[in-house]
Amino acid sequence: MRVRTEARREAILAIAGKAFMEMGYERASMAEIAARVGGSKATLYGYFESKEQLFVEVTKAIGERHLADAFAELGQSESDLRGGLQRFGEKMVGFLVQPDSLATQRMLIAEAGHSDIGQRFYEAGPARRLAAVTVFLQAAIDDGKLLATDARIAAQHLQALFQAEFMPLRMLGLPASTSPAQIRRAIERGLTAFLAAYGAAGALGDGRAPAATPGKTPHP
């Protein structure tokens, strides 16, 4: 029996990732990937229980490689709410709008209606990202920098604002310039909208009036 190794697993993920990008999820069979790896399908199944799991692990590895710095920003920016979220947002969106990332997301959407691959991908990637942002925002709420609210919902709103100017267009293959400078300005605008809704009065030192509490009308 051949001994499984981490190096071999990483090599399979790299080769499988290229196959998925070149051929699409449906056409990239386990037999094709095994041939590129230089082994048999049994070799692949020794590491991954199915093509769905292999694909999810490929996307997870890509995400972890590109978003590690973004998550680090949150961990190192507890005293700098806006700065930490700005840097996180720039790195997150910078990754999401890359051609390979967009192609992967399109493949997932196409396949999600036929298997549990959408759920697997969500748990391996976006759910973990959401959890990290939720923890960061909850700490800001506890410190009085943000209004008392559901941190998970606030994190969902924040990520939607970060992606709003680019992802709907780019996912449809429509032109949307995504230079670093444009991404930076878009994240700044998203943060301004987010903090207008969720920022605690005076906590950020910007002299803004208090944001209205959802469901309540502010007094004149």
C-alpha positions in Angstrom: 0.0 0.0 0.0 1.3 3.4 -1.0 1.9 5.7 2.0 -0.1 9.0 1.7 2.0 12.1 2.2 1.1 15.8 2.6 3.5 16.7 -0.3 1.6 14.3 -2.5 -1.7 15.7 -1.5 -0.6 19.2 -2.2 0.7 18.2 -5.6 -2.7 16.6 -6.4 -4.5 19.8 -5.4 -2.3 21.9 -7.6 -2.7 19.6 -10.6 -6.5 19.2 -10.1 -6.8 23.0 -9.8 -5.3 23.5 -13.2 -7.5 20.8 -14.7 -10.7 22.4 -13.2 -9.7 25.8 -14.5 -8.9 24.5 -18.0 -11.8 22.1 -18.5 -14.5 23.2 -16.1 -15.9 21.1 -13.2 -18.0 18.7 -15.3 -15.4 17.8 -17.9 -12.5 17.4 -15.5 -13.0 13.8 -14.5 -11.2 11.9 -11.9 -9.6 9.8 -14.7 -8.3 12.9 -16.4 -6.9 14.3 -13.1 -5.3 10.9 -12.3 -3.6 10.9 -15.7 -2.2 14.3 -15.1 -1.0 13.3 -11.6 0.6 10.2 -13.0 -1.3 7.7 -11.0 -4.6 5.9 -10.9 -8.1 6.9 -9.8 -7.5 4.8 -6.7 -4.6 7.1 -5.8 -7.0 10.1 -5.9 -9.6 8.3 -3.9 -7.0 7.5 -1.3 -6.8 11.2 -0.6 -10.3 12.5 -1.5 -13.5 10.6 -1.2 -15.1 12.2 -4.3 -14.6 14.7 -7.0 -16.8 17.1 -5.1 -14.5 16.9 -2.1 -11.4 17.3 -4.3 -12.9 20.4 -5.9 -13.8 21.9 -2.5 -10.4 21.2 -1.2 -8.8 22.9 -4.2 -10.9 26.0 -3.7 -10.2 26.0 0.0 -6.5 25.8 -0.5 -6.6 28.7 -3.0 -8.6 30.8 -0.6 -6.4 30.1 2.4 -3.3 30.9 0.4 -4.7 34.3 -0.8 -6.7 35.3 2.3 -4.2 34.4 5.0 -2.9 38.0 5.0 -6.5 39.4 5.1 -7.4 37.3 8.2 -4.1 38.4 9.8 -5.1 42.0 9.4 -8.2 41.4 11.5 -6.1 39.6 14.2 -3.7 42.5 14.4 -6.1 45.4 14.2 -8.2 45.3 17.3 -7.4 48.9 18.2 -7.8 50.2 14.6 -11.4 49.4 13.5 -11.6 51.3 10.3 -8.0 50.7 9.3 -8.2 47.0 9.9 -11.5 46.6 8.0 -10.1 48.7 5.1 -7.0 46.5 4.7 -9.1 43.3 5.1 -11.6 44.5 2.5 -9.0 45.4 0.0 -7.3 42.0 0.3 -10.6 40.1 0.2 -12.0 41.9 -2.8 -8.6 41.8 -4.6 -8.8 38.0 -4.3 -12.4 37.6 -5.3 -12.1 39.6 -8.5 -9.2 37.6 -9.8 -10.0 35.7 -13.0 -9.3 32.2 -11.4 -11.4 33.1 -8.4 -14.3 34.3 -10.6 -14.1 31.1 -12.7 -14.2 29.0 -9.6 -17.3 30.8 -8.2 -19.1 30.4 -11.5 -18.3 26.7 -11.6 -19.7 26.3 -8.0 -22.9 28.1 -8.9 -23.4 25.9 -11.9 -22.9 22.7 -10.0 -24.6 23.7 -6.7 -28.0 22.7 -8.0 -26.9 19.2 -8.7 -25.0 18.2 -5.6 -24.0 19.3 -2.1 -20.9 21.0 -3.4 -22.3 24.5 -2.7 -22.8 23.6 1.0 -19.4 22.0 1.2 -17.8 25.1 -0.3 -19.7 27.5 1.9 -18.6 25.7 5.1 -15.0 25.4 3.9 -14.6 29.0 2.8 -17.2 31.8 3.1 -18.5 30.6 6.4 -15.1 30.7 7.9 -14.5 34.2 6.5 -17.9 35.3 7.9 -17.0 33.9 11.3 -13.7 35.8 11.4 -15.3 39.1 10.6 -18.1 38.4 13.1 -15.5 37.9 15.9 -13.8 41.1 14.9 -17.0 43.1 14.9 -18.2 41.6 18.2 -15.0 42.8 19.8 -15.7 46.3 18.4 -19.2 46.2 19.8 -18.0 45.1 23.2 -15.5 48.0 23.1 -18.3 50.5 22.3 -17.0 51.3 18.9 -20.1 49.9 17.1 -23.7 50.0 18.1 -25.0 46.9 20.0 -26.3 44.7 17.3 -26.1 41.2 15.9 -22.5 41.0 14.9 -23.1 38.2 12.4 -25.7 40.2 10.4 -23.4 43.3 10.6 -20.6 41.1 9.1 -22.9 40.0 6.3 -23.8 43.6 5.5 -20.2 44.7 5.6 -19.0 42.0 3.1 -21.9 42.8 0.8 -20.9 46.5 0.8 -17.3 45.6 0.1 -18.3 43.5 -3.0 -21.2 45.7 -4.2 -19.3 47.7 -6.8 -17.5 44.8 -8.5 -18.9 41.3 -8.0 -22.3 41.6 -9.7 -20.7 42.8 -12.9 -17.6 40.6 -12.8 -19.6 37.4 -12.1 -21.5 38.1 -15.3 -18.4 38.8 -17.3 -19.1 42.5 -17.6 -16.4 45.1 -17.5 -15.5 46.6 -14.2 -12.1 48.0 -13.6 -10.5 46.5 -10.5 -7.2 48.3 -10.1 -5.8 48.5 -6.5 -6.7 52.2 -6.4 -10.3 51.6 -7.4 -10.7 48.7 -5.0 -9.3 50.9 -2.2 -11.8 53.7 -2.9 -14.7 51.3 -3.2 -13.8 49.8 0.2 -13.6 53.3 1.7 -17.1 54.0 0.4 -18.4 50.8 1.7 -16.9 51.4 5.1 -18.4 54.9 5.2 -21.8 53.4 4.6 -21.3 50.7 7.1 -20.1 53.0 9.9 -22.9 55.4 9.2 -25.3 52.6 10.1 -23.4 50.8 12.8 -20.8 53.2 14.2 -21.2 54.3 17.8 -21.3 58.1 18.2 -17.9 59.6 18.8 -16.2 56.2 19.2 -14.2 56.7 16.0 -13.2 60.3 16.7 -14.8 61.6 13.5 -17.4 63.9 15.1 -20.3 62.2 13.3 -23.8 62.4 14.7 -25.1 59.2 16.2 -26.4 56.6 13.7 -30.1 56.0 14.0 -31.0 52.7 15.8 -32.8 50.4 13.4 -36.6 50.7 13.9 -36.4 54.0 15.7 -36.8 57.6 14.4 -34.1 60.0 15.6 -35.2 63.1 17.4 -34.5 66.4 15.6 
